[in-house]
Amino acid sequence: MMEQEIMEAIYENTVVILCGETGCGKTTQVPQFLYEAGFGTSNRAGRKGMIGITQPRRVAVLATSKRVSYELGLKLGKEVGFQVRHDKEVGSKCSIKFMTDGILLREIQVLYMFAFPGYSYQSILFNRSALS
């Protein structure tokens, strides 16, 4: 229902903060909006990088990644991936990656320490966690 308004805000701003009730689609629908608009692909300049979504617990990561891949008609582990401690299904053409907060923090730390060129997230969606 809010897709057009959300996408306009994303195009017009560097940072967008979405707040909404539990179950409103922040975690499942917004990544799909971004993917369908061309974010998370290497084909379009200005939209390179991955769409990253954090979840506070591994069960939520697995459930939401399966749901989004199913709803988009994509294969889990290829275009839509997930990573939790001791388990990872992320293909080389991954556009949307679900992960725990800890995985994202570790990736950012490694990227900062070793300055990997060309590896980045285009969009990151944070979900509430025990840390917030």
PyMOL CGO cylinders between C-alpha atoms (Angstrom):
from pymol import cmd
from pymol.cgo import CYLINDER

trace = [
    CYLINDER, 0.00, 0.00, 0.00, 2.90, 2.38, 0.73, 0.3, 1, 1, 1, 1, 1, 1,
    CYLINDER, 2.90, 2.38, 0.73, 5.27, 1.15, -2.00, 0.3, 1, 1, 1, 1, 1, 1,
    CYLINDER, 5.27, 1.15, -2.00, 5.25, 4.33, -4.09, 0.3, 1, 1, 1, 1, 1, 1,
    CYLINDER, 5.25, 4.33, -4.09, 5.78, 6.60, -1.08, 0.3, 1, 1, 1, 1, 1, 1,
    CYLINDER, 5.78, 6.60, -1.08, 8.60, 4.41, 0.28, 0.3, 1, 1, 1, 1, 1, 1,
    CYLINDER, 8.60, 4.41, 0.28, 10.38, 4.21, -3.07, 0.3, 1, 1, 1, 1, 1, 1,
    CYLINDER, 10.38, 4.21, -3.07, 10.10, 7.97, -3.62, 0.3, 1, 1, 1, 1, 1, 1,
    CYLINDER, 10.10, 7.97, -3.62, 11.68, 8.54, -0.20, 0.3, 1, 1, 1, 1, 1, 1,
    CYLINDER, 11.68, 8.54, -0.20, 14.50, 6.12, -1.07, 0.3, 1, 1, 1, 1, 1, 1,
    CYLINDER, 14.50, 6.12, -1.07, 15.22, 7.85, -4.39, 0.3, 1, 1, 1, 1, 1, 1,
    CYLINDER, 15.22, 7.85, -4.39, 15.17, 11.32, -2.85, 0.3, 1, 1, 1, 1, 1, 1,
    CYLINDER, 15.17, 11.32, -2.85, 17.25, 10.63, 0.29, 0.3, 1, 1, 1, 1, 1, 1,
    CYLINDER, 17.25, 10.63, 0.29, 20.54, 9.06, 1.24, 0.3, 1, 1, 1, 1, 1, 1,
    CYLINDER, 20.54, 9.06, 1.24, 19.13, 7.55, 4.43, 0.3, 1, 1, 1, 1, 1, 1,
    CYLINDER, 19.13, 7.55, 4.43, 15.54, 6.54, 5.06, 0.3, 1, 1, 1, 1, 1, 1,
    CYLINDER, 15.54, 6.54, 5.06, 14.18, 5.30, 8.38, 0.3, 1, 1, 1, 1, 1, 1,
    CYLINDER, 14.18, 5.30, 8.38, 10.97, 3.29, 8.21, 0.3, 1, 1, 1, 1, 1, 1,
    CYLINDER, 10.97, 3.29, 8.21, 8.96, 2.71, 11.35, 0.3, 1, 1, 1, 1, 1, 1,
    CYLINDER, 8.96, 2.71, 11.35, 5.92, 0.50, 11.39, 0.3, 1, 1, 1, 1, 1, 1,
    CYLINDER, 5.92, 0.50, 11.39, 3.92, -1.98, 13.36, 0.3, 1, 1, 1, 1, 1, 1,
    CYLINDER, 3.92, -1.98, 13.36, 4.96, -5.61, 13.59, 0.3, 1, 1, 1, 1, 1, 1,
    CYLINDER, 4.96, -5.61, 13.59, 3.74, -7.44, 10.50, 0.3, 1, 1, 1, 1, 1, 1,
    CYLINDER, 3.74, -7.44, 10.50, 3.44, -4.37, 8.27, 0.3, 1, 1, 1, 1, 1, 1,
    CYLINDER, 3.44, -4.37, 8.27, 6.00, -5.65, 5.74, 0.3, 1, 1, 1, 1, 1, 1,
    CYLINDER, 6.00, -5.65, 5.74, 9.19, -3.78, 6.66, 0.3, 1, 1, 1, 1, 1, 1,
    CYLINDER, 9.19, -3.78, 6.66, 11.24, -6.99, 6.52, 0.3, 1, 1, 1, 1, 1, 1,
    CYLINDER, 11.24, -6.99, 6.52, 9.49, -8.86, 3.72, 0.3, 1, 1, 1, 1, 1, 1,
    CYLINDER, 9.49, -8.86, 3.72, 7.99, -6.26, 1.39, 0.3, 1, 1, 1, 1, 1, 1,
    CYLINDER, 7.99, -6.26, 1.39, 10.60, -3.47, 1.34, 0.3, 1, 1, 1, 1, 1, 1,
    CYLINDER, 10.60, -3.47, 1.34, 13.43, -5.78, 0.15, 0.3, 1, 1, 1, 1, 1, 1,
    CYLINDER, 13.43, -5.78, 0.15, 11.12, -6.92, -2.65, 0.3, 1, 1, 1, 1, 1, 1,
    CYLINDER, 11.12, -6.92, -2.65, 10.38, -3.29, -3.62, 0.3, 1, 1, 1, 1, 1, 1,
    CYLINDER, 10.38, -3.29, -3.62, 14.11, -2.58, -3.75, 0.3, 1, 1, 1, 1, 1, 1,
    CYLINDER, 14.11, -2.58, -3.75, 14.90, -5.72, -5.75, 0.3, 1, 1, 1, 1, 1, 1,
    CYLINDER, 14.90, -5.72, -5.75, 12.14, -5.05, -8.27, 0.3, 1, 1, 1, 1, 1, 1,
    CYLINDER, 12.14, -5.05, -8.27, 13.44, -1.46, -8.67, 0.3, 1, 1, 1, 1, 1, 1,
    CYLINDER, 13.44, -1.46, -8.67, 16.87, -2.82, -9.63, 0.3, 1, 1, 1, 1, 1, 1,
    CYLINDER, 16.87, -2.82, -9.63, 18.72, -2.44, -6.34, 0.3, 1, 1, 1, 1, 1, 1,
    CYLINDER, 18.72, -2.44, -6.34, 21.05, -5.25, -5.38, 0.3, 1, 1, 1, 1, 1, 1,
    CYLINDER, 21.05, -5.25, -5.38, 22.16, -6.02, -8.92, 0.3, 1, 1, 1, 1, 1, 1,
    CYLINDER, 22.16, -6.02, -8.92, 25.49, -5.44, -10.59, 0.3, 1, 1, 1, 1, 1, 1,
    CYLINDER, 25.49, -5.44, -10.59, 23.83, -4.37, -13.85, 0.3, 1, 1, 1, 1, 1, 1,
    CYLINDER, 23.83, -4.37, -13.85, 22.82, -0.84, -12.90, 0.3, 1, 1, 1, 1, 1, 1,
    CYLINDER, 22.82, -0.84, -12.90, 25.19, 1.94, -11.98, 0.3, 1, 1, 1, 1, 1, 1,
    CYLINDER, 25.19, 1.94, -11.98, 24.28, 3.61, -8.71, 0.3, 1, 1, 1, 1, 1, 1,
    CYLINDER, 24.28, 3.61, -8.71, 22.45, 0.52, -7.51, 0.3, 1, 1, 1, 1, 1, 1,
    CYLINDER, 22.45, 0.52, -7.51, 25.34, -1.91, -7.21, 0.3, 1, 1, 1, 1, 1, 1,
    CYLINDER, 25.34, -1.91, -7.21, 25.76, -3.85, -4.02, 0.3, 1, 1, 1, 1, 1, 1,
    CYLINDER, 25.76, -3.85, -4.02, 23.56, -6.15, -2.03, 0.3, 1, 1, 1, 1, 1, 1,
    CYLINDER, 23.56, -6.15, -2.03, 20.34, -5.54, -0.15, 0.3, 1, 1, 1, 1, 1, 1,
    CYLINDER, 20.34, -5.54, -0.15, 21.08, -6.59, 3.43, 0.3, 1, 1, 1, 1, 1, 1,
    CYLINDER, 21.08, -6.59, 3.43, 18.42, -7.29, 6.05, 0.3, 1, 1, 1, 1, 1, 1,
    CYLINDER, 18.42, -7.29, 6.05, 19.23, -8.02, 9.67, 0.3, 1, 1, 1, 1, 1, 1,
    CYLINDER, 19.23, -8.02, 9.67, 17.18, -10.04, 12.09, 0.3, 1, 1, 1, 1, 1, 1,
    CYLINDER, 17.18, -10.04, 12.09, 17.97, -10.49, 15.77, 0.3, 1, 1, 1, 1, 1, 1,
    CYLINDER, 17.97, -10.49, 15.77, 17.65, -14.31, 15.74, 0.3, 1, 1, 1, 1, 1, 1,
    CYLINDER, 17.65, -14.31, 15.74, 18.62, -17.10, 13.37, 0.3, 1, 1, 1, 1, 1, 1,
    CYLINDER, 18.62, -17.10, 13.37, 15.09, -18.54, 13.20, 0.3, 1, 1, 1, 1, 1, 1,
    CYLINDER, 15.09, -18.54, 13.20, 13.79, -15.19, 11.92, 0.3, 1, 1, 1, 1, 1, 1,
    CYLINDER, 13.79, -15.19, 11.92, 16.61, -15.02, 9.36, 0.3, 1, 1, 1, 1, 1, 1,
    CYLINDER, 16.61, -15.02, 9.36, 15.77, -18.46, 7.98, 0.3, 1, 1, 1, 1, 1, 1,
    CYLINDER, 15.77, -18.46, 7.98, 12.01, -17.88, 7.93, 0.3, 1, 1, 1, 1, 1, 1,
    CYLINDER, 12.01, -17.88, 7.93, 12.11, -14.46, 6.25, 0.3, 1, 1, 1, 1, 1, 1,
    CYLINDER, 12.11, -14.46, 6.25, 14.70, -15.47, 3.65, 0.3, 1, 1, 1, 1, 1, 1,
    CYLINDER, 14.70, -15.47, 3.65, 12.57, -18.47, 2.65, 0.3, 1, 1, 1, 1, 1, 1,
    CYLINDER, 12.57, -18.47, 2.65, 9.43, -16.35, 2.48, 0.3, 1, 1, 1, 1, 1, 1,
    CYLINDER, 9.43, -16.35, 2.48, 10.97, -13.57, 0.37, 0.3, 1, 1, 1, 1, 1, 1,
    CYLINDER, 10.97, -13.57, 0.37, 12.62, -16.01, -2.04, 0.3, 1, 1, 1, 1, 1, 1,
    CYLINDER, 12.62, -16.01, -2.04, 9.29, -17.82, -2.45, 0.3, 1, 1, 1, 1, 1, 1,
    CYLINDER, 9.29, -17.82, -2.45, 7.31, -14.60, -2.97, 0.3, 1, 1, 1, 1, 1, 1,
    CYLINDER, 7.31, -14.60, -2.97, 9.78, -13.34, -5.58, 0.3, 1, 1, 1, 1, 1, 1,
    CYLINDER, 9.78, -13.34, -5.58, 9.96, -16.74, -7.27, 0.3, 1, 1, 1, 1, 1, 1,
    CYLINDER, 9.96, -16.74, -7.27, 13.72, -16.90, -6.76, 0.3, 1, 1, 1, 1, 1, 1,
    CYLINDER, 13.72, -16.90, -6.76, 15.89, -19.76, -5.55, 0.3, 1, 1, 1, 1, 1, 1,
    CYLINDER, 15.89, -19.76, -5.55, 17.03, -19.58, -1.94, 0.3, 1, 1, 1, 1, 1, 1,
    CYLINDER, 17.03, -19.58, -1.94, 20.81, -19.58, -1.89, 0.3, 1, 1, 1, 1, 1, 1,
    CYLINDER, 20.81, -19.58, -1.89, 21.12, -17.94, -5.32, 0.3, 1, 1, 1, 1, 1, 1,
    CYLINDER, 21.12, -17.94, -5.32, 19.54, -14.47, -5.66, 0.3, 1, 1, 1, 1, 1, 1,
    CYLINDER, 19.54, -14.47, -5.66, 18.18, -14.53, -2.11, 0.3, 1, 1, 1, 1, 1, 1,
    CYLINDER, 18.18, -14.53, -2.11, 20.57, -15.77, 0.55, 0.3, 1, 1, 1, 1, 1, 1,
    CYLINDER, 20.57, -15.77, 0.55, 21.02, -15.98, 4.27, 0.3, 1, 1, 1, 1, 1, 1,
    CYLINDER, 21.02, -15.98, 4.27, 23.84, -16.20, 6.75, 0.3, 1, 1, 1, 1, 1, 1,
    CYLINDER, 23.84, -16.20, 6.75, 23.77, -17.08, 10.42, 0.3, 1, 1, 1, 1, 1, 1,
    CYLINDER, 23.77, -17.08, 10.42, 26.51, -18.46, 12.62, 0.3, 1, 1, 1, 1, 1, 1,
    CYLINDER, 26.51, -18.46, 12.62, 27.61, -21.87, 11.25, 0.3, 1, 1, 1, 1, 1, 1,
    CYLINDER, 27.61, -21.87, 11.25, 25.17, -21.79, 8.31, 0.3, 1, 1, 1, 1, 1, 1,
    CYLINDER, 25.17, -21.79, 8.31, 25.33, -19.87, 5.06, 0.3, 1, 1, 1, 1, 1, 1,
    CYLINDER, 25.33, -19.87, 5.06, 23.58, -20.05, 1.69, 0.3, 1, 1, 1, 1, 1, 1,
    CYLINDER, 23.58, -20.05, 1.69, 24.72, -17.08, -0.38, 0.3, 1, 1, 1, 1, 1, 1,
    CYLINDER, 24.72, -17.08, -0.38, 25.29, -17.46, -4.12, 0.3, 1, 1, 1, 1, 1, 1,
    CYLINDER, 25.29, -17.46, -4.12, 27.69, -15.46, -6.24, 0.3, 1, 1, 1, 1, 1, 1,
    CYLINDER, 27.69, -15.46, -6.24, 24.75, -13.52, -7.76, 0.3, 1, 1, 1, 1, 1, 1,
    CYLINDER, 24.75, -13.52, -7.76, 23.04, -12.85, -4.44, 0.3, 1, 1, 1, 1, 1, 1,
    CYLINDER, 23.04, -12.85, -4.44, 20.99, -9.66, -4.45, 0.3, 1, 1, 1, 1, 1, 1,
    CYLINDER, 20.99, -9.66, -4.45, 19.17, -9.96, -1.12, 0.3, 1, 1, 1, 1, 1, 1,
    CYLINDER, 19.17, -9.96, -1.12, 20.92, -11.28, 1.98, 0.3, 1, 1, 1, 1, 1, 1,
    CYLINDER, 20.92, -11.28, 1.98, 19.26, -11.93, 5.33, 0.3, 1, 1, 1, 1, 1, 1,
    CYLINDER, 19.26, -11.93, 5.33, 21.59, -12.19, 8.32, 0.3, 1, 1, 1, 1, 1, 1,
    CYLINDER, 21.59, -12.19, 8.32, 21.82, -11.79, 12.06, 0.3, 1, 1, 1, 1, 1, 1,
    CYLINDER, 21.82, -11.79, 12.06, 23.06, -8.51, 13.52, 0.3, 1, 1, 1, 1, 1, 1,
    CYLINDER, 23.06, -8.51, 13.52, 26.33, -10.17, 14.50, 0.3, 1, 1, 1, 1, 1, 1,
    CYLINDER, 26.33, -10.17, 14.50, 27.06, -11.32, 10.95, 0.3, 1, 1, 1, 1, 1, 1,
    CYLINDER, 27.06, -11.32, 10.95, 26.64, -7.79, 9.59, 0.3, 1, 1, 1, 1, 1, 1,
    CYLINDER, 26.64, -7.79, 9.59, 28.86, -6.35, 12.31, 0.3, 1, 1, 1, 1, 1, 1,
    CYLINDER, 28.86, -6.35, 12.31, 31.55, -8.93, 11.53, 0.3, 1, 1, 1, 1, 1, 1,
    CYLINDER, 31.55, -8.93, 11.53, 31.34, -8.22, 7.78, 0.3, 1, 1, 1, 1, 1, 1,
    CYLINDER, 31.34, -8.22, 7.78, 31.63, -4.48, 8.30, 0.3, 1, 1, 1, 1, 1, 1,
    CYLINDER, 31.63, -4.48, 8.30, 34.65, -5.05, 10.55, 0.3, 1, 1, 1, 1, 1, 1,
    CYLINDER, 34.65, -5.05, 10.55, 36.36, -7.23, 7.92, 0.3, 1, 1, 1, 1, 1, 1,
    CYLINDER, 36.36, -7.23, 7.92, 35.54, -4.78, 5.13, 0.3, 1, 1, 1, 1, 1, 1,
    CYLINDER, 35.54, -4.78, 5.13, 36.98, -1.92, 7.16, 0.3, 1, 1, 1, 1, 1, 1,
    CYLINDER, 36.98, -1.92, 7.16, 40.13, -3.81, 8.14, 0.3, 1, 1, 1, 1, 1, 1,
    CYLINDER, 40.13, -3.81, 8.14, 40.94, -5.18, 4.69, 0.3, 1, 1, 1, 1, 1, 1,
    CYLINDER, 40.94, -5.18, 4.69, 39.22, -2.57, 2.49, 0.3, 1, 1, 1, 1, 1, 1,
    CYLINDER, 39.22, -2.57, 2.49, 37.72, -4.97, -0.04, 0.3, 1, 1, 1, 1, 1, 1,
    CYLINDER, 37.72, -4.97, -0.04, 37.07, -2.92, -3.19, 0.3, 1, 1, 1, 1, 1, 1,
    CYLINDER, 37.07, -2.92, -3.19, 33.75, -3.41, -4.92, 0.3, 1, 1, 1, 1, 1, 1,
    CYLINDER, 33.75, -3.41, -4.92, 32.08, -5.24, -2.04, 0.3, 1, 1, 1, 1, 1, 1,
    CYLINDER, 32.08, -5.24, -2.04, 29.33, -3.28, -0.45, 0.3, 1, 1, 1, 1, 1, 1,
    CYLINDER, 29.33, -3.28, -0.45, 25.71, -3.20, 0.54, 0.3, 1, 1, 1, 1, 1, 1,
    CYLINDER, 25.71, -3.20, 0.54, 23.42, -0.92, -1.43, 0.3, 1, 1, 1, 1, 1, 1,
    CYLINDER, 23.42, -0.92, -1.43, 20.68, -1.02, 1.18, 0.3, 1, 1, 1, 1, 1, 1,
    CYLINDER, 20.68, -1.02, 1.18, 20.64, -2.31, 4.74, 0.3, 1, 1, 1, 1, 1, 1,
    CYLINDER, 20.64, -2.31, 4.74, 17.44, -2.88, 6.65, 0.3, 1, 1, 1, 1, 1, 1,
    CYLINDER, 17.44, -2.88, 6.65, 17.92, -3.21, 10.41, 0.3, 1, 1, 1, 1, 1, 1,
    CYLINDER, 17.92, -3.21, 10.41, 15.32, -4.85, 12.56, 0.3, 1, 1, 1, 1, 1, 1,
    CYLINDER, 15.32, -4.85, 12.56, 14.90, -4.32, 16.25, 0.3, 1, 1, 1, 1, 1, 1,
    CYLINDER, 14.90, -4.32, 16.25, 17.17, -6.48, 18.38, 0.3, 1, 1, 1, 1, 1, 1,
    CYLINDER, 17.17, -6.48, 18.38, 18.02, -7.13, 21.98, 0.3, 1, 1, 1, 1, 1, 1,
    CYLINDER, 18.02, -7.13, 21.98, 20.80, -4.55, 21.56, 0.3, 1, 1, 1, 1, 1, 1,
    CYLINDER, 20.80, -4.55, 21.56, 18.45, -1.68, 20.71, 0.3, 1, 1, 1, 1, 1, 1,
]
cmd.load_cgo(trace, "trace")
